[in-house]
Amino acid sequence: MGDLTDQSDRLIQQGRVLRDDNRAGGRHRREGSIGQGAARAKRSNILDRVKYFVGAVLAILVAGTAAGIILNGIGFVGVMLIALAVIVAAFVFGNYPKVKTPKRADLTKTQDAGRLVAQTELWLENQVPALPAPAARVVEDMGVQLDALGLQLDSIDAGHPAAQQVRKLVGEHLPETIESYRRIPAHLRNEERAGSTPDAQVTESLSKISKEIDHVTRQLAAGDLDDLAIKTRYLDYAYGDVEALEDKSADRRNGENG
């Protein structure tokens, strides 16, 4: 019974963490998430659990109140049944529904590039335990890259060449590389063949994909960087160096006063 009560406390605490995180702008990455897209999916899941739990408690209380009115009281047994029902609801919604982990096929079907990035982060989290340590570190660092890429993709059309390149890179090449490695029996992954091992090869391949993601991100940012540079030059031309003008004005006033 104590364990079930703990489930209720844990669910309420998760709701408070979610509330505080949302007030902070959702910037805090949940433990175990390699990127903000995956973290948002987990926060959404917790929010759903809290909503279901609150709804279940309200339904239980309404049912208990109605039964008390009809039966002119529900007695000690009725109160205990209501308490038990609340504890069971806390246990159920403290564990379900689970965060839906995308399958390999889901990544190729997703047309929205921004959503693809979030799905890929969730999928990657489940692949990390099967990867050698160097490759796992590359994947974990890739979460930051995917976050930046996802923000950029939100502002471009789905038919943009960069969006298509991302779907190919993130939706096909990345999962294909990891799945090819996972199909190799564990005892052969560190066995050298043709001058390299599967462990080294998957790390090298993931590093190349990481560099390509960075390249795409820089391509998408190039236009914004150019715009900012042009605007900065225009402001310098239009208004000059404000501090320098103020210093000259102050010197002029001091000279007149002197």
TORKOL-4160 file (C-alpha; in steps of 0.2 Angstrom, whole numbers, padded with zeros to 4 digits, m for minus):
258
<pt num="1" X="0000" Y="0000" Z="0000"/>
<pt num="2" X="0015" Y="0012" Z="0004"/>
<pt num="3" X="0022" Y="0009" Z="m0013"/>
<pt num="4" X="0006" Y="0014" Z="m0022"/>
<pt num="5" X="0005" Y="0030" Z="m0011"/>
<pt num="6" X="0023" Y="0034" Z="m0017"/>
<pt num="7" X="0017" Y="0033" Z="m0035"/>
<pt num="8" X="0004" Y="0047" Z="m0031"/>
<pt num="9" X="0017" Y="0058" Z="m0023"/>
<pt num="10" X="0029" Y="0054" Z="m0038"/>
<pt num="11" X="0016" Y="0059" Z="m0050"/>
<pt num="12" X="0012" Y="0075" Z="m0041"/>
<pt num="13" X="0030" Y="0079" Z="m0040"/>
<pt num="14" X="0033" Y="0076" Z="m0059"/>
<pt num="15" X="0019" Y="0088" Z="m0062"/>
<pt num="16" X="0027" Y="0102" Z="m0051"/>
<pt num="17" X="0044" Y="0099" Z="m0060"/>
<pt num="18" X="0035" Y="0101" Z="m0077"/>
<pt num="19" X="0026" Y="0117" Z="m0071"/>
<pt num="20" X="0043" Y="0124" Z="m0065"/>
<pt num="21" X="0051" Y="0119" Z="m0081"/>
<pt num="22" X="0038" Y="0127" Z="m0092"/>
<pt num="23" X="0039" Y="0143" Z="m0082"/>
<pt num="24" X="0057" Y="0144" Z="m0085"/>
<pt num="25" X="0054" Y="0142" Z="m0104"/>
<pt num="26" X="0056" Y="0124" Z="m0105"/>
<pt num="27" X="0075" Y="0126" Z="m0106"/>
<pt num="28" X="0080" Y="0113" Z="m0093"/>
<pt num="29" X="0084" Y="0096" Z="m0102"/>
<pt num="30" X="0076" Y="0081" Z="m0093"/>
<pt num="31" X="0089" Y="0069" Z="m0087"/>
<pt num="32" X="0092" Y="0055" Z="m0100"/>
<pt num="33" X="0087" Y="0066" Z="m0115"/>
<pt num="34" X="0100" Y="0069" Z="m0128"/>
<pt num="35" X="0090" Y="0084" Z="m0135"/>
<pt num="36" X="0076" Y="0096" Z="m0132"/>
<pt num="37" X="0065" Y="0088" Z="m0144"/>
<pt num="38" X="0066" Y="0072" Z="m0134"/>
<pt num="39" X="0064" Y="0081" Z="m0118"/>
<pt num="40" X="0048" Y="0090" Z="m0124"/>
<pt num="41" X="0040" Y="0073" Z="m0129"/>
<pt num="42" X="0044" Y="0067" Z="m0111"/>
<pt num="43" X="0037" Y="0083" Z="m0103"/>
<pt num="44" X="0021" Y="0081" Z="m0114"/>
<pt num="45" X="0019" Y="0063" Z="m0108"/>
<pt num="46" X="0021" Y="0068" Z="m0090"/>
<pt num="47" X="0008" Y="0082" Z="m0093"/>
<pt num="48" X="m0004" Y="0069" Z="m0100"/>
<pt num="49" X="m0002" Y="0057" Z="m0085"/>
<pt num="50" X="m0005" Y="0072" Z="m0073"/>
<pt num="51" X="m0021" Y="0076" Z="m0083"/>
<pt num="52" X="m0027" Y="0058" Z="m0083"/>
<pt num="53" X="m0024" Y="0056" Z="m0064"/>
<pt num="54" X="m0033" Y="0072" Z="m0060"/>
<pt num="55" X="m0048" Y="0067" Z="m0071"/>
<pt num="56" X="m0048" Y="0050" Z="m0063"/>
<pt num="57" X="m0048" Y="0057" Z="m0045"/>
<pt num="58" X="m0062" Y="0069" Z="m0049"/>
<pt num="59" X="m0072" Y="0055" Z="m0057"/>
<pt num="60" X="m0069" Y="0045" Z="m0041"/>
<pt num="61" X="m0074" Y="0059" Z="m0029"/>
<pt num="62" X="m0090" Y="0063" Z="m0039"/>
<pt num="63" X="m0095" Y="0044" Z="m0040"/>
<pt num="64" X="m0091" Y="0043" Z="m0021"/>
<pt num="65" X="m0102" Y="0059" Z="m0017"/>
<pt num="66" X="m0116" Y="0053" Z="m0028"/>
<pt num="67" X="m0116" Y="0036" Z="m0019"/>
<pt num="68" X="m0116" Y="0044" Z="m0002"/>
<pt num="69" X="m0131" Y="0055" Z="m0007"/>
<pt num="70" X="m0141" Y="0040" Z="m0014"/>
<pt num="71" X="m0136" Y="0028" Z="0000"/>
<pt num="72" X="m0136" Y="0041" Z="0014"/>
<pt num="73" X="m0118" Y="0039" Z="0018"/>
<pt num="74" X="m0105" Y="0027" Z="0012"/>
<pt num="75" X="m0097" Y="0022" Z="0029"/>
<pt num="76" X="m0079" Y="0017" Z="0033"/>
<pt num="77" X="m0079" Y="0004" Z="0019"/>
<pt num="78" X="m0084" Y="0016" Z="0006"/>
<pt num="79" X="m0071" Y="0029" Z="0011"/>
<pt num="80" X="m0057" Y="0015" Z="0010"/>
<pt num="81" X="m0063" Y="0010" Z="m0007"/>
<pt num="82" X="m0062" Y="0028" Z="m0013"/>
<pt num="83" X="m0044" Y="0030" Z="m0006"/>
<pt num="84" X="m0040" Y="0013" Z="m0014"/>
<pt num="85" X="m0047" Y="0019" Z="m0030"/>
<pt num="86" X="m0036" Y="0035" Z="m0029"/>
<pt num="87" X="m0020" Y="0025" Z="m0025"/>
<pt num="88" X="m0024" Y="0013" Z="m0040"/>
<pt num="89" X="m0026" Y="0028" Z="m0052"/>
<pt num="90" X="m0010" Y="0035" Z="m0046"/>
<pt num="91" X="m0001" Y="0019" Z="m0049"/>
<pt num="92" X="m0008" Y="0017" Z="m0066"/>
<pt num="93" X="m0005" Y="0035" Z="m0072"/>
<pt num="94" X="0012" Y="0036" Z="m0064"/>
<pt num="95" X="0018" Y="0022" Z="m0076"/>
<pt num="96" X="0006" Y="0024" Z="m0091"/>
<pt num="97" X="0005" Y="0029" Z="m0105"/>
<pt num="98" X="0023" Y="0027" Z="m0109"/>
<pt num="99" X="0033" Y="0038" Z="m0120"/>
<pt num="100" X="0031" Y="0031" Z="m0138"/>
<pt num="101" X="0048" Y="0027" Z="m0145"/>
<pt num="102" X="0048" Y="0029" Z="m0164"/>
<pt num="103" X="0052" Y="0014" Z="m0174"/>
<pt num="104" X="0064" Y="0014" Z="m0188"/>
<pt num="105" X="0050" Y="0014" Z="m0201"/>
<pt num="106" X="0043" Y="0030" Z="m0193"/>
<pt num="107" X="0058" Y="0040" Z="m0197"/>
<pt num="108" X="0057" Y="0037" Z="m0215"/>
<pt num="109" X="0038" Y="0041" Z="m0216"/>
<pt num="110" X="0039" Y="0057" Z="m0207"/>
<pt num="111" X="0038" Y="0071" Z="m0220"/>
<pt num="112" X="0040" Y="0086" Z="m0208"/>
<pt num="113" X="0058" Y="0089" Z="m0205"/>
<pt num="114" X="0056" Y="0098" Z="m0188"/>
<pt num="115" X="0046" Y="0083" Z="m0181"/>
<pt num="116" X="0059" Y="0071" Z="m0189"/>
<pt num="117" X="0072" Y="0079" Z="m0178"/>
<pt num="118" X="0063" Y="0076" Z="m0162"/>
<pt num="119" X="0058" Y="0058" Z="m0167"/>
<pt num="120" X="0076" Y="0054" Z="m0171"/>
<pt num="121" X="0082" Y="0060" Z="m0154"/>
<pt num="122" X="0070" Y="0049" Z="m0145"/>
<pt num="123" X="0075" Y="0034" Z="m0157"/>
<pt num="124" X="0093" Y="0038" Z="m0154"/>
<pt num="125" X="0091" Y="0038" Z="m0135"/>
<pt num="126" X="0086" Y="0019" Z="m0136"/>
<pt num="127" X="0101" Y="0015" Z="m0147"/>
<pt num="128" X="0115" Y="0023" Z="m0136"/>
<pt num="129" X="0116" Y="0007" Z="m0124"/>
<pt num="130" X="0120" Y="m0004" Z="m0139"/>
<pt num="131" X="0134" Y="0007" Z="m0145"/>
<pt num="132" X="0153" Y="0007" Z="m0140"/>
<pt num="133" X="0157" Y="0022" Z="m0129"/>
<pt num="134" X="0166" Y="0033" Z="m0142"/>
<pt num="135" X="0151" Y="0031" Z="m0153"/>
<pt num="136" X="0138" Y="0034" Z="m0139"/>
<pt num="137" X="0147" Y="0051" Z="m0135"/>
<pt num="138" X="0145" Y="0056" Z="m0153"/>
<pt num="139" X="0127" Y="0052" Z="m0153"/>
<pt num="140" X="0124" Y="0061" Z="m0136"/>
<pt num="141" X="0133" Y="0077" Z="m0143"/>
<pt num="142" X="0122" Y="0075" Z="m0159"/>
<pt num="143" X="0107" Y="0080" Z="m0148"/>
<pt num="144" X="0113" Y="0098" Z="m0147"/>
<pt num="145" X="0116" Y="0098" Z="m0166"/>
<pt num="146" X="0099" Y="0091" Z="m0169"/>
<pt num="147" X="0091" Y="0104" Z="m0158"/>
<pt num="148" X="0099" Y="0118" Z="m0167"/>
<pt num="149" X="0094" Y="0110" Z="m0184"/>
<pt num="150" X="0076" Y="0108" Z="m0179"/>
<pt num="151" X="0074" Y="0127" Z="m0174"/>
<pt num="152" X="0081" Y="0131" Z="m0192"/>
<pt num="153" X="0070" Y="0119" Z="m0201"/>
<pt num="154" X="0054" Y="0127" Z="m0192"/>
<pt num="155" X="0057" Y="0143" Z="m0203"/>
<pt num="156" X="0059" Y="0135" Z="m0220"/>
<pt num="157" X="0047" Y="0126" Z="m0232"/>
<pt num="158" X="0046" Y="0107" Z="m0232"/>
<pt num="159" X="0051" Y="0107" Z="m0250"/>
<pt num="160" X="0067" Y="0117" Z="m0247"/>
<pt num="161" X="0082" Y="0107" Z="m0253"/>
<pt num="162" X="0090" Y="0108" Z="m0236"/>
<pt num="163" X="0074" Y="0100" Z="m0228"/>
<pt num="164" X="0075" Y="0086" Z="m0241"/>
<pt num="165" X="0094" Y="0084" Z="m0237"/>
<pt num="166" X="0090" Y="0083" Z="m0218"/>
<pt num="167" X="0077" Y="0069" Z="m0221"/>
<pt num="168" X="0089" Y="0059" Z="m0231"/>
<pt num="169" X="0103" Y="0062" Z="m0218"/>
<pt num="170" X="0093" Y="0060" Z="m0202"/>
<pt num="171" X="0079" Y="0049" Z="m0208"/>
<pt num="172" X="0090" Y="0036" Z="m0218"/>
<pt num="173" X="0109" Y="0037" Z="m0217"/>
<pt num="174" X="0109" Y="0039" Z="m0198"/>
<pt num="175" X="0098" Y="0025" Z="m0193"/>
<pt num="176" X="0105" Y="0014" Z="m0207"/>
<pt num="177" X="0122" Y="0016" Z="m0200"/>
<pt num="178" X="0117" Y="0011" Z="m0182"/>
<pt num="179" X="0106" Y="m0004" Z="m0187"/>
<pt num="180" X="0120" Y="m0011" Z="m0198"/>
<pt num="181" X="0131" Y="m0011" Z="m0183"/>
<pt num="182" X="0118" Y="m0018" Z="m0172"/>
<pt num="183" X="0116" Y="m0033" Z="m0184"/>
<pt num="184" X="0134" Y="m0038" Z="m0181"/>
<pt num="185" X="0135" Y="m0051" Z="m0167"/>
<pt num="186" X="0142" Y="m0043" Z="m0151"/>
<pt num="187" X="0158" Y="m0054" Z="m0150"/>
<pt num="188" X="0163" Y="m0049" Z="m0168"/>
<pt num="189" X="0161" Y="m0030" Z="m0165"/>
<pt num="190" X="0179" Y="m0028" Z="m0159"/>
<pt num="191" X="0187" Y="m0040" Z="m0171"/>
<pt num="192" X="0198" Y="m0032" Z="m0183"/>
<pt num="193" X="0194" Y="m0035" Z="m0202"/>
<pt num="194" X="0202" Y="m0025" Z="m0216"/>
<pt num="195" X="0212" Y="m0014" Z="m0204"/>
<pt num="196" X="0197" Y="m0009" Z="m0194"/>
<pt num="197" X="0184" Y="m0015" Z="m0182"/>
<pt num="198" X="0165" Y="m0013" Z="m0182"/>
<pt num="199" X="0167" Y="m0002" Z="m0166"/>
<pt num="200" X="0179" Y="0010" Z="m0175"/>
<pt num="201" X="0169" Y="0010" Z="m0191"/>
<pt num="202" X="0152" Y="0015" Z="m0183"/>
<pt num="203" X="0161" Y="0028" Z="m0173"/>
<pt num="204" X="0169" Y="0035" Z="m0188"/>
<pt num="205" X="0153" Y="0035" Z="m0198"/>
<pt num="206" X="0143" Y="0043" Z="m0185"/>
<pt num="207" X="0156" Y="0057" Z="m0183"/>
<pt num="208" X="0155" Y="0060" Z="m0202"/>
<pt num="209" X="0136" Y="0061" Z="m0200"/>
<pt num="210" X="0138" Y="0073" Z="m0186"/>
<pt num="211" X="0150" Y="0084" Z="m0197"/>
<pt num="212" X="0137" Y="0084" Z="m0211"/>
<pt num="213" X="0123" Y="0090" Z="m0199"/>
<pt num="214" X="0135" Y="0104" Z="m0194"/>
<pt num="215" X="0137" Y="0108" Z="m0212"/>
<pt num="216" X="0119" Y="0109" Z="m0216"/>
<pt num="217" X="0116" Y="0120" Z="m0200"/>
<pt num="218" X="0129" Y="0132" Z="m0206"/>
<pt num="219" X="0122" Y="0132" Z="m0223"/>
<pt num="220" X="0105" Y="0137" Z="m0216"/>
<pt num="221" X="0112" Y="0150" Z="m0205"/>
<pt num="222" X="0123" Y="0158" Z="m0219"/>
<pt num="223" X="0109" Y="0169" Z="m0225"/>
<pt num="224" X="0104" Y="0175" Z="m0207"/>
<pt num="225" X="0123" Y="0179" Z="m0204"/>
<pt num="226" X="0124" Y="0189" Z="m0220"/>
<pt num="227" X="0108" Y="0199" Z="m0216"/>
<pt num="228" X="0115" Y="0203" Z="m0198"/>
<pt num="229" X="0131" Y="0209" Z="m0205"/>
<pt num="230" X="0123" Y="0220" Z="m0218"/>
<pt num="231" X="0111" Y="0227" Z="m0205"/>
<pt num="232" X="0126" Y="0231" Z="m0194"/>
<pt num="233" X="0135" Y="0239" Z="m0207"/>
<pt num="234" X="0120" Y="0250" Z="m0212"/>
<pt num="235" X="0118" Y="0255" Z="m0194"/>
<pt num="236" X="0136" Y="0260" Z="m0193"/>
<pt num="237" X="0134" Y="0270" Z="m0209"/>
<pt num="238" X="0118" Y="0278" Z="m0204"/>
<pt num="239" X="0122" Y="0282" Z="m0185"/>
<pt num="240" X="0140" Y="0280" Z="m0184"/>
<pt num="241" X="0149" Y="0276" Z="m0168"/>
<pt num="242" X="0137" Y="0283" Z="m0155"/>
<pt num="243" X="0150" Y="0283" Z="m0141"/>
<pt num="244" X="0163" Y="0292" Z="m0152"/>
<pt num="245" X="0151" Y="0305" Z="m0156"/>
<pt num="246" X="0146" Y="0307" Z="m0137"/>
<pt num="247" X="0165" Y="0309" Z="m0133"/>
<pt num="248" X="0168" Y="0322" Z="m0146"/>
<pt num="249" X="0153" Y="0331" Z="m0140"/>
<pt num="250" X="0159" Y="0331" Z="m0122"/>
<pt num="251" X="0176" Y="0337" Z="m0128"/>
<pt num="252" X="0168" Y="0351" Z="m0137"/>
<pt num="253" X="0158" Y="0357" Z="m0122"/>
<pt num="254" X="0174" Y="0356" Z="m0111"/>
<pt num="255" X="0183" Y="0366" Z="m0123"/>
<pt num="256" X="0170" Y="0379" Z="m0124"/>
<pt num="257" X="0169" Y="0380" Z="m0105"/>
<pt num="258" X="0188" Y="0381" Z="m0103"/>
